[in-house]
Amino acid sequence: MIRTRYLLIASVAFASTEAGAQAQPATAAPAQQQRPAVPRAAQSTRASVEALIDRRWLNNQWLATAGVAGPARIAISYGQPHARGRNVIGTVVPFDSVWRTGANLATQLTTELDITLGNAFIPRGIYSLFTLPTRTGWKLIVSKQLLGWGTEYDQGQDLARIDLRSRNLAEPVESLTFWLVPNPVPQTSQTFPNGVLKLAWGNLELSTDWRVGR
């Protein structure tokens, strides 16, 4: 049996409704032209993505220090807005202003292991994620704020600001989506699990590296 080193599990759900078309009147008068159904705006939904790290692939002494007894979880939970035909970057998401990077409640990062995002060390715990978009680059903000509304940002709670790579997409992404993509590592490697954190919406994809430990 082939065992994978760690798993990536993504879960996204959203719903929308449509208004029914207007019925034809049952009279002798000339029939009205039937109106097309007008879709209602889809509400933002909650989505999550996680990476499960098998403890057998980690150094036993390091695990004892971290207090991990089973598969360790790195997870991101976020409100998922939908583009609905809009050009989102620079309009829905304005430049030079901290963005909740989601909808409604603040986006939450939960890590049961000490990790490094970009070049920033993040101790195991629960955090909120924001981004700062500018025309010259984006930053991921890891904040110690918890259980807040996404617009309630306090710069004094910043733990780290991390430069993000960006690239334009040929096909737009309709709904804001996060990924925690693991990099495969040979079983003989002593390197801790690592991968790429990505998010995309509209025609823009942003990313940074992650790894377990420092």
C-alpha positions in Angstrom: 0.0 0.0 0.0 1.3 3.5 -0.8 0.9 5.9 2.0 0.8 9.6 1.3 3.0 11.9 3.5 0.2 14.3 4.2 -3.2 15.0 2.8 -4.8 18.2 1.4 -8.5 18.3 2.0 -10.5 21.2 0.5 -14.2 21.9 1.1 -16.1 24.7 -0.6 -19.9 25.2 -0.7 -22.1 28.0 -1.9 -25.7 28.4 -2.9 -27.7 30.8 -4.9 -31.4 31.3 -5.9 -33.2 32.5 -8.9 -36.5 34.3 -9.3 -39.0 32.5 -11.5 -40.0 34.0 -14.8 -43.2 36.0 -15.0 -46.2 33.9 -16.0 -48.3 34.6 -19.1 -51.7 36.3 -18.4 -54.7 34.1 -19.2 -56.8 36.7 -21.0 -57.7 37.6 -24.6 -55.4 40.6 -24.5 -52.1 40.4 -26.4 -49.6 38.3 -24.4 -46.8 40.2 -22.6 -43.3 39.3 -23.6 -42.0 36.9 -21.0 -39.2 38.3 -18.9 -36.0 36.4 -18.4 -35.3 35.1 -14.9 -33.1 37.4 -12.9 -30.6 35.6 -10.7 -30.2 36.9 -7.2 -26.8 37.8 -5.9 -25.2 34.7 -4.3 -24.6 35.2 -0.6 -21.1 34.8 0.7 -20.5 31.4 2.2 -18.0 29.8 4.6 -15.2 27.6 3.2 -12.2 25.9 4.5 -9.0 24.1 3.5 -6.6 22.1 5.5 -3.3 20.1 5.3 -2.9 17.1 7.6 0.6 16.3 8.6 1.3 12.6 9.5 3.5 12.6 12.7 5.6 9.7 11.3 7.2 12.2 8.9 8.3 14.5 11.7 11.3 14.3 14.0 10.1 12.4 17.2 12.1 14.7 19.5 10.6 17.8 17.9 7.1 16.3 18.1 7.5 15.7 21.9 8.5 19.4 22.3 5.5 20.5 20.2 3.1 18.3 22.2 1.6 16.7 19.1 0.1 13.2 19.6 -1.5 12.5 16.2 -1.9 13.9 12.7 -1.4 17.7 13.0 -3.6 20.1 11.2 -3.0 23.4 9.4 -6.3 24.9 8.4 -7.7 28.1 6.9 -11.4 29.0 7.3 -12.8 32.0 5.5 -15.9 33.8 4.2 -16.0 33.2 0.4 -17.3 36.1 -1.7 -18.2 35.6 -5.4 -17.3 37.9 -8.3 -20.7 37.8 -10.1 -19.2 39.4 -13.2 -17.3 42.2 -11.4 -13.7 43.1 -11.8 -12.8 42.6 -8.2 -9.1 43.7 -7.8 -8.9 47.4 -7.5 -12.6 47.9 -7.1 -14.3 45.4 -4.7 -10.9 45.0 -3.2 -9.4 48.6 -3.2 -5.7 49.2 -3.3 -3.8 50.7 -0.3 -6.3 49.5 2.3 -6.2 46.4 4.5 -8.6 43.8 3.2 -10.3 41.1 5.3 -9.3 38.6 2.6 -12.8 37.0 2.6 -16.2 38.0 3.8 -18.1 38.6 7.0 -16.1 37.1 9.9 -12.3 37.4 9.7 -10.4 34.7 7.9 -8.9 32.3 10.5 -5.6 30.4 10.4 -5.4 27.4 12.8 -2.0 25.6 13.1 -1.3 22.8 15.5 2.4 23.0 14.7 4.9 25.8 14.7 5.2 26.9 11.0 7.0 29.4 8.8 5.1 31.4 6.3 7.4 33.1 3.8 10.2 34.2 6.1 8.0 34.7 9.2 7.9 32.2 12.1 4.3 31.5 13.3 4.0 29.7 16.6 1.2 27.1 16.8 -2.1 28.7 17.6 -5.0 30.5 16.1 -4.7 33.7 14.1 -6.6 36.0 11.7 -5.4 36.7 8.2 -5.6 39.9 6.3 -3.9 41.2 3.2 -2.7 44.6 2.1 -3.0 45.1 -1.7 -1.0 47.8 -3.5 -0.2 48.3 -7.1 3.4 47.4 -6.5 2.8 44.2 -4.4 0.7 42.4 -1.8 1.4 41.5 1.8 -0.2 38.8 3.9 -0.9 40.0 7.5 -0.9 37.4 10.3 -2.8 39.0 13.2 -3.3 37.9 16.8 -6.9 39.2 16.7 -9.5 36.5 17.1 -13.2 36.1 16.6 -13.6 39.5 15.0 -15.6 40.9 12.1 -13.3 41.1 9.0 -13.4 44.9 8.9 -12.3 45.2 12.5 -8.5 45.3 11.9 -6.1 46.5 14.6 -2.5 47.0 13.3 -1.2 46.8 16.8 -2.1 43.1 16.8 0.1 42.2 13.8 2.3 39.2 14.3 3.9 39.3 10.8 3.6 40.9 7.4 4.7 38.6 4.6 5.4 39.5 0.9 3.2 37.6 -1.5 4.1 36.4 -5.0 1.5 37.3 -7.6 0.5 36.2 -11.1 -2.3 37.0 -13.5 -4.7 34.2 -14.5 -5.9 33.6 -18.0 -9.3 32.4 -16.6 -10.9 34.3 -13.7 -11.7 32.5 -10.4 -15.3 33.2 -9.6 -15.1 32.6 -5.8 -12.3 33.5 -3.5 -10.4 30.3 -2.9 -7.5 29.3 -0.6 -5.2 26.3 -1.1 -2.6 24.6 1.1 -0.5 22.7 -1.4 2.0 20.1 0.0 5.3 19.5 -1.7 6.2 15.7 -2.0 9.3 14.8 -0.1 11.1 11.4 -0.4 10.7 9.1 2.7 14.4 9.3 3.3 14.5 13.1 3.5 15.0 14.8 6.9 13.2 17.9 5.7 10.0 18.8 7.6 6.8 19.0 5.5 6.4 22.1 3.4 4.4 23.5 0.5 2.7 26.5 -0.9 -0.2 28.7 0.4 -2.2 30.1 -2.5 -5.3 32.3 -2.8 -7.0 33.5 -5.9 -10.0 35.7 -6.9 -10.8 37.2 -10.2 -7.8 37.2 -12.4 -5.2 37.3 -9.6 -3.4 34.5 -7.8 -1.2 35.2 -4.7 1.1 32.8 -3.0 3.8 32.2 -0.4 5.7 29.2 0.9 5.0 27.4 4.2 6.9 24.8 6.1 6.7 23.1 9.5 9.1 24.5 12.0 11.6 27.3 11.5 
